[in-house]
Amino acid sequence: MKLSKKQRELICSKTYREIRDVAKVNQSTIKRMRDRINDMKVGTLEKILKQVWGMDLKEFLSIE
């Protein structure tokens, strides 16, 4: 899956520290989300999206 420009902007709108502190994930997980999102577990991605941005996976995938 390749991220659209708006999806990438959303993910990059928060710093590593902001995401880490809210979602309680480590820096390598955040780097994976930004660079190799295909390698992420779906549950982890859903958790980060829900806690940091308040959206679910369907909403994230519908961003174009």
N, C-alpha and C positions, 0 to 999 in steps of 0.2 A: 504494500500500500504506500503510495506516495502522498505526502501531505500537500494540501492545496496552500496557496499563499496565505489565505485568511486563517487556516488552521495553524500554520507555522507562526504567524503573528500572534495568535492567541497563546500558544505555548511559550513563545519567547517574551510575552508581555510581563511575565513575573521572573524575578531573579531566582537563582538556585536556592538561596537562603529562604526566600518567601515560600517556595514550594516545599522545601525540606521541613521547615518548621510547622507548616499546616498539615501536610500529608504524612509526616513522620516516615519519610523514605530517605535513602542515602543518595549521595551525589551521583553515583554510577547509574542508579535507576533513572534519575532526571536526565542524565546525558543520553541514556538509551532512548528515552522518550523523545528527545530532540533529534537524535541522529539516526537511530535504527529502530523505529517504532514497531517494525514487523517482529522484532525479537522479544517484545514485551509480552508478559502474560496479560490476558484480557482483564482478569480481576484486578491486577495492579493498576492498569490504565484507568479502569472504571473508578477505582478508589481515589486516585489522584484527581480525576476530572470532577468527581462529586464533591470532594472536600475543598479543593482549591478554587474551582470555577463554578460550582453548583450546577453542573450539567451532567447528563448521562451520556453513554456512548452513542446512542442514536442521534442526539442533538449535535454531538461533536462531528459525527460522520456526515451530517446533513449540511454542515458549513461548507460553502463552496468558494 
